[in-house]
């Protein structure tokens, strides 16, 4: 017996494509959020160090 094609893969594509797209969107949002938090923390550290310098002058 010769198997010509396996159509289960073709039937699974409509289920996996939206799931992969959703995972991609979640990853992008998480990466942007972490970068934003890092920028905010760096800015806060910079502001604190400048205020400490002014106190010593």
Jmol script that loads the backbone (N, CA, C; Angstrom):
load data "model"
ATOM      1  N   UNK A   1       0.835  -1.165   0.000  1.00  0.00           N
ATOM      2  CA  UNK A   1       0.000   0.000   0.000  1.00  0.00           C
ATOM      3  C   UNK A   1       0.891   1.243   0.000  1.00  0.00           C
ATOM      4  N   UNK A   2       0.523   2.221  -0.805  1.00  0.00           N
ATOM      5  CA  UNK A   2       1.300   3.439  -0.952  1.00  0.00           C
ATOM      6  C   UNK A   2       0.519   4.626  -0.392  1.00  0.00           C
ATOM      7  N   UNK A   3       1.152   5.359   0.489  1.00  0.00           N
ATOM      8  CA  UNK A   3       0.510   6.548   1.063  1.00  0.00           C
ATOM      9  C   UNK A   3       0.907   7.744   0.209  1.00  0.00           C
ATOM     10  N   UNK A   4      -0.071   8.433  -0.328  1.00  0.00           N
ATOM     11  CA  UNK A   4       0.204   9.558  -1.222  1.00  0.00           C
ATOM     12  C   UNK A   4       0.382  10.870  -0.464  1.00  0.00           C
ATOM     13  N   UNK A   5      -0.430  11.118   0.553  1.00  0.00           N
ATOM     14  CA  UNK A   5      -0.330  12.370   1.300  1.00  0.00           C
ATOM     15  C   UNK A   5      -0.934  12.186   2.683  1.00  0.00           C
ATOM     16  N   UNK A   6      -0.449  13.006   3.600  1.00  0.00           N
ATOM     17  CA  UNK A   6      -0.990  12.994   4.954  1.00  0.00           C
ATOM     18  C   UNK A   6      -1.708  14.325   5.166  1.00  0.00           C
ATOM     19  N   UNK A   7      -3.013  14.304   5.105  1.00  0.00           N
ATOM     20  CA  UNK A   7      -3.795  15.538   5.165  1.00  0.00           C
ATOM     21  C   UNK A   7      -4.020  16.040   6.583  1.00  0.00           C
ATOM     22  N   UNK A   8      -3.611  15.286   7.571  1.00  0.00           N
ATOM     23  CA  UNK A   8      -3.799  15.761   8.944  1.00  0.00           C
ATOM     24  C   UNK A   8      -2.957  17.003   9.219  1.00  0.00           C
ATOM     25  N   UNK A   9      -1.806  17.083   8.574  1.00  0.00           N
ATOM     26  CA  UNK A   9      -0.971  18.277   8.736  1.00  0.00           C
ATOM     27  C   UNK A   9      -1.680  19.481   8.135  1.00  0.00           C
ATOM     28  N   UNK A  10      -2.266  19.321   6.969  1.00  0.00           N
ATOM     29  CA  UNK A  10      -2.988  20.425   6.350  1.00  0.00           C
ATOM     30  C   UNK A  10      -4.189  20.850   7.184  1.00  0.00           C
ATOM     31  N   UNK A  11      -4.817  19.908   7.828  1.00  0.00           N
ATOM     32  CA  UNK A  11      -5.963  20.241   8.667  1.00  0.00           C
ATOM     33  C   UNK A  11      -5.542  20.916   9.969  1.00  0.00           C
ATOM     34  N   UNK A  12      -4.327  20.693  10.408  1.00  0.00           N
ATOM     35  CA  UNK A  12      -3.854  21.288  11.654  1.00  0.00           C
ATOM     36  C   UNK A  12      -3.358  22.721  11.478  1.00  0.00           C
ATOM     37  N   UNK A  13      -3.011  23.115  10.264  1.00  0.00           N
ATOM     38  CA  UNK A  13      -2.482  24.456  10.009  1.00  0.00           C
ATOM     39  C   UNK A  13      -3.422  25.557  10.498  1.00  0.00           C
ATOM     40  N   UNK A  14      -4.718  25.513  10.231  1.00  0.00           N
ATOM     41  CA  UNK A  14      -5.593  26.587  10.726  1.00  0.00           C
ATOM     42  C   UNK A  14      -5.629  26.706  12.248  1.00  0.00           C
ATOM     43  N   UNK A  15      -5.287  25.676  12.957  1.00  0.00           N
ATOM     44  CA  UNK A  15      -5.256  25.743  14.419  1.00  0.00           C
ATOM     45  C   UNK A  15      -3.934  26.307  14.921  1.00  0.00           C
ATOM     46  N   UNK A  16      -2.828  25.969  14.272  1.00  0.00           N
ATOM     47  CA  UNK A  16      -1.517  26.382  14.762  1.00  0.00           C
ATOM     48  C   UNK A  16      -1.125  27.796  14.362  1.00  0.00           C
ATOM     49  N   UNK A  17      -1.524  28.263  13.208  1.00  0.00           N
ATOM     50  CA  UNK A  17      -1.116  29.600  12.757  1.00  0.00           C
ATOM     51  C   UNK A  17      -1.618  30.687  13.704  1.00  0.00           C
ATOM     52  N   UNK A  18      -2.897  30.726  14.070  1.00  0.00           N
ATOM     53  CA  UNK A  18      -3.326  31.759  15.019  1.00  0.00           C
ATOM     54  C   UNK A  18      -2.658  31.617  16.397  1.00  0.00           C
ATOM     55  N   UNK A  19      -2.431  30.396  16.823  1.00  0.00           N
ATOM     56  CA  UNK A  19      -1.775  30.185  18.114  1.00  0.00           C
ATOM     57  C   UNK A  19      -0.345  30.722  18.084  1.00  0.00           C
ATOM     58  N   UNK A  20       0.380  30.469  17.013  1.00  0.00           N
ATOM     59  CA  UNK A  20       1.745  30.980  16.887  1.00  0.00           C
ATOM     60  C   UNK A  20       1.756  32.503  16.774  1.00  0.00           C
ATOM     61  N   UNK A  21       0.787  33.063  16.075  1.00  0.00           N
ATOM     62  CA  UNK A  21       0.689  34.517  15.969  1.00  0.00           C
ATOM     63  C   UNK A  21       0.432  35.133  17.344  1.00  0.00           C
ATOM     64  N   UNK A  22      -0.427  34.517  18.125  1.00  0.00           N
ATOM     65  CA  UNK A  22      -0.723  35.009  19.467  1.00  0.00           C
ATOM     66  C   UNK A  22       0.511  34.949  20.360  1.00  0.00           C
ATOM     67  N   UNK A  23       1.240  33.872  20.284  1.00  0.00           N
ATOM     68  CA  UNK A  23       2.480  33.750  21.059  1.00  0.00           C
ATOM     69  C   UNK A  23       3.468  34.832  20.635  1.00  0.00           C
ATOM     70  N   UNK A  24       3.573  35.101  19.351  1.00  0.00           N
ATOM     71  CA  UNK A  24       4.467  36.153  18.868  1.00  0.00           C
ATOM     72  C   UNK A  24       4.085  37.522  19.403  1.00  0.00           C
ATOM     73  N   UNK A  25       2.807  37.827  19.421  1.00  0.00           N
ATOM     74  CA  UNK A  25       2.344  39.117  19.938  1.00  0.00           C
ATOM     75  C   UNK A  25       2.653  39.230  21.430  1.00  0.00           C
ATOM     76  N   UNK A  26       2.432  38.174  22.178  1.00  0.00           N
ATOM     77  CA  UNK A  26       2.713  38.196  23.613  1.00  0.00           C
ATOM     78  C   UNK A  26       4.199  38.394  23.877  1.00  0.00           C
ATOM     79  N   UNK A  27       5.044  37.744  23.092  1.00  0.00           N
ATOM     80  CA  UNK A  27       6.490  37.898  23.264  1.00  0.00           C
ATOM     81  C   UNK A  27       6.921  39.329  22.964  1.00  0.00           C
ATOM     82  N   UNK A  28       6.389  39.922  21.901  1.00  0.00           N
ATOM     83  CA  UNK A  28       6.734  41.299  21.553  1.00  0.00           C
ATOM     84  C   UNK A  28       6.321  42.251  22.672  1.00  0.00           C
ATOM     85  N   UNK A  29       5.136  42.083  23.211  1.00  0.00           N
ATOM     86  CA  UNK A  29       4.666  42.943  24.298  1.00  0.00           C
ATOM     87  C   UNK A  29       5.545  42.781  25.536  1.00  0.00           C
ATOM     88  N   UNK A  30       5.913  41.558  25.864  1.00  0.00           N
ATOM     89  CA  UNK A  30       6.754  41.315  27.038  1.00  0.00           C
ATOM     90  C   UNK A  30       8.133  41.943  26.871  1.00  0.00           C
ATOM     91  N   UNK A  31       8.717  41.829  25.687  1.00  0.00           N
ATOM     92  CA  UNK A  31      10.044  42.404  25.447  1.00  0.00           C
ATOM     93  C   UNK A  31       9.983  43.924  25.545  1.00  0.00           C
ATOM     94  N   UNK A  32       8.968  44.538  24.954  1.00  0.00           N
ATOM     95  CA  UNK A  32       8.827  45.997  25.042  1.00  0.00           C
ATOM     96  C   UNK A  32       8.644  46.444  26.485  1.00  0.00           C
ATOM     97  N   UNK A  33       7.862  45.696  27.252  1.00  0.00           N
ATOM     98  CA  UNK A  33       7.615  46.046  28.645  1.00  0.00           C
ATOM     99  C   UNK A  33       8.902  45.972  29.458  1.00  0.00           C
ATOM    100  N   UNK A  34       9.682  44.942  29.247  1.00  0.00           N
ATOM    101  CA  UNK A  34      10.947  44.812  29.993  1.00  0.00           C
ATOM    102  C   UNK A  34      11.927  45.906  29.610  1.00  0.00           C
ATOM    103  N   UNK A  35      11.990  46.257  28.334  1.00  0.00           N
ATOM    104  CA  UNK A  35      12.876  47.351  27.916  1.00  0.00           C
ATOM    105  C   UNK A  35      12.427  48.663  28.533  1.00  0.00           C
ATOM    106  N   UNK A  36      11.127  48.881  28.592  1.00  0.00           N
ATOM    107  CA  UNK A  36      10.593  50.104  29.177  1.00  0.00           C
ATOM    108  C   UNK A  36      10.940  50.182  30.660  1.00  0.00           C
ATOM    109  N   UNK A  37      10.790  49.078  31.370  1.00  0.00           N
ATOM    110  CA  UNK A  37      11.132  49.057  32.789  1.00  0.00           C
ATOM    111  C   UNK A  37      12.614  49.326  32.995  1.00  0.00           C
ATOM    112  N   UNK A  38      13.446  48.792  32.140  1.00  0.00           N
ATOM    113  CA  UNK A  38      14.892  49.015  32.261  1.00  0.00           C
ATOM    114  C   UNK A  38      15.226  50.486  32.023  1.00  0.00           C
ATOM    115  N   UNK A  39      14.574  51.095  31.018  1.00  0.00           N
ATOM    116  CA  UNK A  39      14.791  52.521  30.762  1.00  0.00           C
ATOM    117  C   UNK A  39      14.336  53.368  31.944  1.00  0.00           C
ATOM    118  N   UNK A  40      13.187  53.047  32.511  1.00  0.00           N
ATOM    119  CA  UNK A  40      12.670  53.796  33.652  1.00  0.00           C
ATOM    120  C   UNK A  40      13.593  53.670  34.856  1.00  0.00           C
ATOM    121  N   UNK A  41      14.097  52.480  35.097  1.00  0.00           N
ATOM    122  CA  UNK A  41      15.006  52.267  36.224  1.00  0.00           C
ATOM    123  C   UNK A  41      16.304  53.038  36.025  1.00  0.00           C
ATOM    124  N   UNK A  42      16.816  53.053  34.813  1.00  0.00           N
ATOM    125  CA  UNK A  42      18.044  53.796  34.524  1.00  0.00           C
ATOM    126  C   UNK A  42      17.809  55.292  34.694  1.00  0.00           C
ATOM    127  N   UNK A  43      16.662  55.770  34.269  1.00  0.00           N
ATOM    128  CA  UNK A  43      16.344  57.192  34.414  1.00  0.00           C
ATOM    129  C   UNK A  43      16.195  57.561  35.882  1.00  0.00           C
ATOM    130  N   UNK A  44      15.569  56.700  36.673  1.00  0.00           N
ATOM    131  CA  UNK A  44      15.417  56.960  38.103  1.00  0.00           C
ATOM    132  C   UNK A  44      16.777  56.987  38.798  1.00  0.00           C
ATOM    133  N   UNK A  45      17.665  56.072  38.431  1.00  0.00           N
ATOM    134  CA  UNK A  45      19.004  56.053  39.020  1.00  0.00           C
ATOM    135  C   UNK A  45      19.765  57.319  38.661  1.00  0.00           C
ATOM    136  N   UNK A  46      19.606  57.781  37.426  1.00  0.00           N
ATOM    137  CA  UNK A  46      20.281  58.991  36.978  1.00  0.00           C
ATOM    138  C   UNK A  46      19.764  60.203  37.744  1.00  0.00           C
ATOM    139  N   UNK A  47      18.470  60.282  37.947  1.00  0.00           N
ATOM    140  CA  UNK A  47      17.876  61.407  38.680  1.00  0.00           C
ATOM    141  C   UNK A  47      18.345  61.392  40.129  1.00  0.00           C
ATOM    142  N   UNK A  48      18.376  60.218  40.750  1.00  0.00           N
ATOM    143  CA  UNK A  48      18.829  60.121  42.135  1.00  0.00           C
ATOM    144  C   UNK A  48      20.291  60.511  42.269  1.00  0.00           C
ATOM    145  N   UNK A  49      21.137  60.092  41.339  1.00  0.00           N
ATOM    146  CA  UNK A  49      22.558  60.427  41.427  1.00  0.00           C
ATOM    147  C   UNK A  49      22.775  61.916  41.227  1.00  0.00           C
ATOM    148  N   UNK A  50      21.982  62.556  40.382  1.00  0.00           N
ATOM    149  CA  UNK A  50      22.109  64.003  40.188  1.00  0.00           C
ATOM    150  C   UNK A  50      21.662  64.758  41.430  1.00  0.00           C
ATOM    151  N   UNK A  51      20.602  64.301  42.082  1.00  0.00           N
ATOM    152  CA  UNK A  51      20.137  64.988  43.292  1.00  0.00           C
ATOM    153  C   UNK A  51      21.143  64.826  44.416  1.00  0.00           C
ATOM    154  N   UNK A  52      21.811  63.684  44.505  1.00  0.00           N
ATOM    155  CA  UNK A  52      22.836  63.490  45.519  1.00  0.00           C
ATOM    156  C   UNK A  52      24.037  64.388  45.259  1.00  0.00           C
ATOM    157  N   UNK A  53      24.397  64.613  44.009  1.00  0.00           N
ATOM    158  CA  UNK A  53      25.509  65.489  43.671  1.00  0.00           C
ATOM    159  C   UNK A  53      25.195  66.927  44.073  1.00  0.00           C
ATOM    160  N   UNK A  54      23.971  67.358  43.901  1.00  0.00           N
ATOM    161  CA  UNK A  54      23.574  68.718  44.253  1.00  0.00           C
ATOM    162  C   UNK A  54      23.613  68.916  45.775  1.00  0.00           C
ATOM    163  N   UNK A  55      23.292  67.878  46.540  1.00  0.00           N
ATOM    164  CA  UNK A  55      23.312  67.993  47.996  1.00  0.00           C
ATOM    165  C   UNK A  55      24.725  68.208  48.515  1.00  0.00           C
ATOM    166  N   UNK A  56      25.706  67.599  47.845  1.00  0.00           N
ATOM    167  CA  UNK A  56      27.090  67.714  48.304  1.00  0.00           C
ATOM    168  C   UNK A  56      27.727  69.024  47.902  1.00  0.00           C
ATOM    169  N   UNK A  57      27.154  69.743  46.985  1.00  0.00           N
ATOM    170  CA  UNK A  57      27.788  70.990  46.513  1.00  0.00           C
ATOM    171  C   UNK A  57      27.470  72.140  47.386  1.00  0.00           C
TER     172      UNK A  57
END
end "model"
wireframe off; spacefill off
backbone 0.3
color backbone group
